[in-house]
Amino acid sequence: MITIDVSPDDGDPYEVTAKTRDLLTWEKAQDGRSAQKFETGNATLADLYEVAWVASKRQGLFTGSQKKFEESVDVGNARRSPTGENPTQKGR
């Protein structure tokens, strides 16, 4: 799981935690995506915005389109949630 700081232009800043289902939604939106990009530090700013939008929408923290999200918030300080497991761990 990944926690991301979100600062809306017209509201209070909040933290959103992207859980495995959010990362799965993000991965399935485009071929070749892997949540491992966040683990290795190779995620782009576009990746960060999209994952934050997916998680914010699912949790009812934002109701608009991805474009509106990108135009009205700043995101930053993405970090692995301390209680979360790595969603891309290999099976045993």
C-alpha positions in Angstrom: 0.0 0.0 0.0 1.1 3.5 -0.8 0.2 6.7 1.1 0.1 9.9 -0.9 -0.3 13.5 0.4 -3.0 15.4 -1.5 -3.4 19.2 -1.4 -6.6 20.4 -3.0 -6.8 24.1 -4.2 -10.1 24.5 -2.5 -10.0 22.3 0.6 -7.9 20.8 3.4 -4.9 18.6 2.6 -5.4 14.9 3.2 -3.5 11.6 3.0 -4.9 8.9 0.8 -3.8 5.3 1.0 -3.8 3.4 -2.3 -4.6 -0.2 -1.4 -4.0 -3.2 -3.6 -7.3 -2.8 -5.5 -6.4 0.8 -6.4 -3.0 -0.4 -7.7 -4.7 -3.2 -9.6 -7.1 -0.7 -11.2 -4.1 1.5 -12.2 -2.2 -1.5 -13.6 -5.1 -2.7 -15.7 -5.8 0.7 -17.2 -2.7 0.3 -19.5 -0.6 -2.6 -20.6 2.9 -2.9 -19.1 2.1 -1.2 -15.8 3.4 -2.7 -12.5 2.9 -1.5 -8.9 6.6 -2.4 -8.5 7.4 1.0 -10.1 6.4 2.6 -6.8 8.7 0.2 -4.8 11.7 0.9 -7.0 11.1 4.7 -7.2 10.5 4.6 -10.9 6.9 5.9 -10.8 6.3 9.0 -12.8 4.4 12.0 -11.7 1.5 10.9 -14.0 1.5 7.5 -12.2 1.4 9.2 -8.8 -1.5 11.4 -9.8 -3.5 8.6 -11.4 -3.1 6.3 -8.4 -4.0 9.1 -6.0 -7.1 9.9 -8.1 -8.2 6.2 -8.2 -7.8 5.9 -4.4 -9.4 9.2 -3.6 -12.4 8.3 -5.8 -12.9 4.9 -4.2 -12.7 6.4 -0.7 -15.2 9.2 -1.5 -12.5 11.9 -1.1 -12.9 13.2 -4.6 -15.8 12.9 -7.0 -14.6 14.5 -10.2 -12.8 13.3 -13.3 -9.1 12.5 -13.4 -8.5 15.6 -15.5 -10.3 17.8 -12.8 -8.2 16.1 -10.1 -5.0 16.9 -12.0 -6.1 20.5 -12.5 -7.1 21.1 -8.9 -4.8 19.3 -6.5 -1.1 18.9 -5.9 0.2 15.5 -4.8 3.5 14.5 -3.2 5.4 12.6 -0.6 4.4 9.1 -1.8 5.5 6.5 0.6 4.9 2.8 1.4 2.4 2.5 4.1 4.1 1.0 7.2 1.4 -1.5 7.9 0.9 -2.6 4.3 2.5 -5.5 2.5 4.2 -5.2 -0.8 1.4 -5.9 -3.3 3.9 -7.3 -5.8 5.5 -9.9 -3.6 6.3 -13.2 -5.4 4.4 -16.3 -4.4 6.0 -19.0 -2.5 
